[in-house]
Amino acid sequence: MKKYKKHSLLLLVIVMFILPLLLDIYWLDVLTLVLFYVVLTQGLNIVVGYTGLLDLGYAAFFAVGAYTTAILMTTFHWSFWLTLPVAALFAAIAGIIVGTPTLRLRSDYLAIVTLGFGEIVRILAINLDITGSASGIYGIPRPTIGSYVLSSQQDFYYLILIIAILSVLVVYRLGHSRIGRAWVYIREDEDAAEAMGINRIRLKLLSYATGAVIGSLAGSIFAVKMSAIAPLSFSFLQSVMILLAVVLGGLGSIPGVVIGAALVIVLPEVLRGAEDWRYLIFGVALVIMMIFRPQGILPKKYETEDRSDPEEETNDKNHSISV
């Protein structure tokens, strides 16, 4: 069964690499946006799905990556590839900053703090001169590989596809590690997890920082793809759509989150012929989905997966549960 899944995933990756040759520009752009959301939802899945920390300001990390890359490339004339680690570092710091005051908060209070953080970042982007104020930053250079300039729609599709594949692999490995299991313990019962020797504070900060880094990578690529960014692209609605994709697909489920990201982007486009009614139809479909399948389209089954892998069982016996 595991071998069958690997073959299916390999086939899916091959299909994703071939699709740009078969699609027109419009649907290629839609598929590229889907991949952006796949990266963003994988990062948020660590925070919300694995650790159980409700984050309503995740678009702030998306903004940190985009503005860091844009400022370094336009003001200081850095190469795009050099801006990526700097953007990831700034996003990790931002994740630790927002994670630190939320360590003792849960439920609605946690959501309010993260919502406030997202709005603070957006307001700063509107008012600071270095971010271009409300107009944003224009004329962001295209990335280059040697003498080749990444400028076409296909170039950016393949770039974000590679990042999406890497993000899925990273989240998968984390989810099947002791760190991932500790995050799940924290999500289920923080007090019990701490009593079992899990360092709750350190792991929460690690969760926020890791999710922030993944989100920042999508932001950096978004900046060079659009060649212009503005605060409007990182609004509260953006955070809600990313969270919606995670909840719709299934908290903690990597394939479920990928499906959720695809539905959130593709379904409104399919309904575009309905004009003003398409968002109403989309909203009704989501409500019906939440009523009849509140656990998500493809929910995560932790116990089944943990016990189906003999190697994981051996690792559990050989390692201490404390993290």
C-alpha angles and dihedrals in degrees: 000000000000090000089051091053091051091052091048092051092048090051090049091052091050090050091050090054092049098045097082088064091057104039131077122238094267097054091039088058090049091050090049089054089050089056090050088055091046089059093044094047092049089056093047090045089066092054100038105021101040104026099028095230111145107225119188096170103057092125086072090073089048087054094047091057094045096047094043092054093042094050095045093048099043102034103030098024096231124167114259093238092055091053093059098074091042091051090048091050093050091047091050090051089049089050091053090047093054092039097053099066092041097058093099096035128093141176116353095003091056091049091052093052094049091045089053091050091053092050092047091056092047093048091048089052089052096049106035119091094214090061093050093252115244092338093061128206122313135186097040107176121242118250119252136208105204105307094339116100118210101225111129127088090247092053093057092042091058092043094054090040090059091048090048092052091048092048092051091050092048093048091046093052092046092048092053095046131085088260091056093048090049089053089053091050089053091050093051098043124348095192094050091046092052091048088055091058101265114146097232097185097049094046094048090053090047090051093052093044094048093048090047093052092053091048092049092056090057089048093052093052091044090057096054094040094054093034086212134058134188134182091254090073091063102049129140089263089063090056091048093052092050091049090046091056091052094048093042093052096043130276111267094005113122097196090040092054090049090053091047091052091050093049094048091056104031101042095062089047092051088051093048090109088066088065110192093010097058096087091047090052090045091051094048090050090053092049091050089048092052092048098050099032109022092163090066136254096290109013123197118255105201100174095049094049095045092053098041094064113072091195091057091049090052091049090050091055095046098046131062118247092230117101 
